[in-house]
């Protein structure tokens, strides 16, 4: 039976007062009114995962959209030889599990908690109805998916046409923090995860980071934080 999402039943929930980061801090929901956010709030199932715990894996039935409230999640695949390929790191306010939303089926990648995580899960059946009712949210989701597709295509191009040093440099340039006055990059992932993302080994990554510093193209000003000196 189709659920009734009439706003008249939701006058008490206030996103800003509730502090529910599942809704308040997620760009996906910011175009909605308080009443509409209340509708989503009523559908959320809160889940907690410990560091290292698998959230979903290939072959499992995909039935929910996961919005990360706190912590970090890594999404990765394994090749037939068992080599790990990092796809992305999910940070608070972002979501995963969206592809199965549009094609009922199975998860195709692993999602693992990098830290202790709090997740807001919404059943696909419920979320599909919300997308049909609120096109602005659907457009926001499609924009995010399009950006991820572009990043994935770039990642593939780097892996097939460039050296490890070129891949690393292009990654650093593309990751410059626009809020900083200087060209600063702060990694959102451990160096071993960055190596996996760039399709190389931790040893090769460390070697190329050292080469870039020796060439005075960048300097590490804190652990995992770099200042680019030449990115023209």
Secondary structure as UniProt FT lines:
FT   HELIX           7..9
FT   HELIX           15..18
FT   HELIX           21..24
FT   HELIX           27..29
FT   TURN            30..31
FT   HELIX           34..41
FT   TURN            42..43
FT   STRAND          45..49
FT   TURN            51..52
FT   STRAND          54..56
FT   TURN            58..59
FT   STRAND          61..62
FT   STRAND          64..70
FT   STRAND          72..78
FT   TURN            80..81
FT   STRAND          84..91
FT   TURN            92..93
FT   STRAND          95..96
FT   HELIX           99..102
FT   STRAND          105..106
FT   STRAND          110..113
FT   STRAND          117..123
FT   HELIX           124..133
FT   HELIX           135..161
FT   HELIX           164..174
FT   TURN            178..179
FT   STRAND          184..186
FT   HELIX           191..197
FT   TURN            198..199
FT   HELIX           202..214
FT   TURN            215..216
FT   STRAND          218..222
FT   TURN            223..224
FT   STRAND          225..228
//
